[in-house]
Amino acid sequence: MGIFLNNPATIASVQPSWRDRTELFGYFNEFTKRFNETEVLKKMYEATWNDQIYLTVLDEMNIARVEYYFAEMLSILEMPSRDEWIVDLVPSGWANDPKHIEKGRFQLPQNMWFIGTANNDDSTFAISDKVYDRAMPININSKGIAFEAPWEDNLFISYKHLEAEFKKAQEEHQVSQDNLDKINQLDDYVIEHFRLAFGNRIVKQLKEFVPSYVGCGGSELDGLDYVLCNKIFRKFESLNLSYIRDEIDGLVLYLSELFGEENMQESKEYINRLKKLF
């Protein structure tokens, strides 16, 4: 995707030894009196000088504990105002500091997106809900099948144009109040039967993601299905499924009652697959 956008992605290969934010940003060397920056930080700084789209890939991100080295980023990117996306790189500033670093502080670029790849096996750590709640998971559970696709020339898209398209989609394809009411009813049902709640963050993400999903040619119900499956029902994996398996059939029936028997197929298949594991 980076090559398609004329700006190849930065690949950061996570190592098992990563324990804090210096692995992402770098550190000030007290002996040489120089700041040892990482490739990720170099790209972050470059991104502050233009409005291209920058992609950073954290490859095998859970080979170390994500909550250790990415904790500060998880907090900063949740700030309601982008003016608050600030990282303290060094305790104080020097006269010869780069122009966009003021008094040792650096404002994260708005035009950089972070993508993390993760495998679930004995060599990796479990990723906590705190991380998943702030991301949009894409699960790849089936074998890829080769297919033919027409060649497309590279394209330049500024991040301002892309964000304008997101906002346009949110205005033109707002999630219907009827479906929002159904989501609230489903939230009450899940709280009562599974002791889990959606949370305001996920509802906010749903209102932002589904309109873009519809704008790309999908349906509103399929967009809701995707969010519910990957953001809500995924949390069931952390529960004692042998204890709640009797409740799963009731949840499938309730989904059909709310949204129709022909809809929410991804969510229904997922929770039925969980049931078969126990």
Helices and strands as residue ranges (DSSP letters): E 10-13, H 22-25, E 26-29, E 34-37, H 39-47, E 54-59, G 61-63, H 66-69, H 71-76, G 82-84, E 86-88, E 101-102, E 105-107, E 112-116, H 129-133, H 159-172, H 177-194, H 200-215, H 220-227, I 228-232, G 233-238, H 241-259, H 265-276
